[in-house]
Amino acid sequence: MQYEIKGTPLPVVVMTLEAGEKIKTDQGAMSWMSPNMEMSTNAGGSIGKAFGRMFSGESMFQNVYTCQGGPGLFAAASSFPGEIIPVQISATNTIVAQKSAFLASEEGVEMSVHFQKKAGAGFFGGEGFILQKFTGNGMVFLEIDGSVVEYDLAAGQKMVIDTGSLAAMDANVQVSIETVKGLGNKLFGGEGFFNTILTGPGKIWLQTMPRNVVAGALAPFISTGNS
């Protein structure tokens, strides 16, 4: 498979496939494709896996597109202003991503539910208890809200991030929370009561425009009363 990511601020990944190659997507991800791409819909394995996808922010069923008879083309577009990032998954590179990050992947990539190990990180860290974990072998394409900034954390190196800023991370990066110091900072600083702490080693992908922040910014301008 070859691919090219085009466009801003609503990008699309355009993939060129050879006969027999398969692409897995969430429902509704297809934007356009050549006529020799054959679609099938399934639960992606067991009922447990189907429910796992639902809890991780995706639909219970997935679509698989198979290239038939010769070269084919398949395009999947982002559903929110931001970026699409390609990540190569392998036996030595497993990643964890925010809910609803999955856009598409090669056949050899498996998505499963990942639970936060520490209750505090789930309750107060802004990333939630349930994330998406990608294992196997192949390329996965993730949707990132806004722009993406990557860091490679050394062993023991920490990064303090705001709620919702974590888009994805290597599976061995540790997540915890800490309380914002000072009552005045908590009440008037505008950053909330808690921050998320990421501890290396491993790569992290941070996003500049989390959807919850955008929703909060737009809420005052959306009238709920009668005009």
Sequence and secondary structure as in RCSB ss.txt:
>XXXX:A:sequence
MQYEIKGTPLPVVVMTLEAGEKIKTDQGAMSWMSPNMEMSTNAGGSIGKAFGRMFSGESMFQNVYTCQGGPGLFA
AASSFPGEIIPVQISATNTIVAQKSAFLASEEGVEMSVHFQKKAGAGFFGGEGFILQKFTGNGMVFLEIDGSVVE
YDLAAGQKMVIDTGSLAAMDANVQVSIETVKGLGNKLFGGEGFFNTILTGPGKIWLQTMPRNVVAGALAPFISTG
NS
>XXXX:A:secstr
 EEEEE SSS EEEEEE TT EEEEETT EEEE TTEEEEEE SSSHHHHHHHHHTTS SSEEEEEE SS EEEE
EE SSSEEEEEEEEBTTB EEE TT EEEEETTEEEEEEE SSHHHHHHSSS SEEEEEEESEEEEEEEES EEE
EEE TT EEEE TT EEEEETT EEEEEE SSHHHHHHSSS SEEEEEESSEEEEEESS HHHHHHHHGGGS  S
  
